Amino acid sequence: MGDHKEQSLRVGAAVRRRRRALDLTLAVVAERSGLSVPFLSQVENDRARPSRSSLEKVADALRTTAVELLAAADPACSVDVVRAESTELEPEPRVRSLVRGHHQMHASEFTGDHDAGREFQYRNDQLMYVADGAVEIEAEGRAYRLGRGDTLYLTGGVRHRWRATVPDTRVVVVAVAEHIEAVRDRPGR
């Protein structure tokens, strides 16, 4: 029943991430690998599946291995349920990941008190949603009070800190993954 043990992998995103991390163009990878730019573009957009030989050529051009690219690949189709954990025995603050694996989105649930002195700054955008309780957030020199059901959107690079102001507060933070180059260069930063 819906068991995808033999899931195919989408290696295109892993190839693109590696190429961009090395600051290479498709033309440079094509020259190094002996493969065409259109084919590499199709691979990166998951419109073509490279043979083992082609994947090894791409990996060599990206100074990695085919095994590493496959390990960083995204599943072709993915459904994953993360069940709620019992909190009856855990009154202390905790963080729970809501998304498992290496994906383009991260989501975490923070429950209880939080270290208000800790400052955060993420490269990419994030959304904070108060599921229960209330929080105070300081961002860009301004203070914000959020209650149950409120959200706060932060663009990449915004320094911020927050704290729960009500016991048993639950905050869900959803962010574009750090390995995704979603942030644009901002002047003066």
Protein Blocks (a to p, Z undefined) as FASTA:
>chain_A
ZZafkbccdfklmmmmmmmmnopafklmmmmnopafklmmmmmnopaccdfklmmmmmmm
nopafklmmmmpccfbdcdddddddfklmmbccdddfbgcjdfbdcdddehjddfkbccd
dfbdcddddfbhcddddeehiacdddehiacdddehiacddddfbehiacddddddfklc
fbccdehZZ
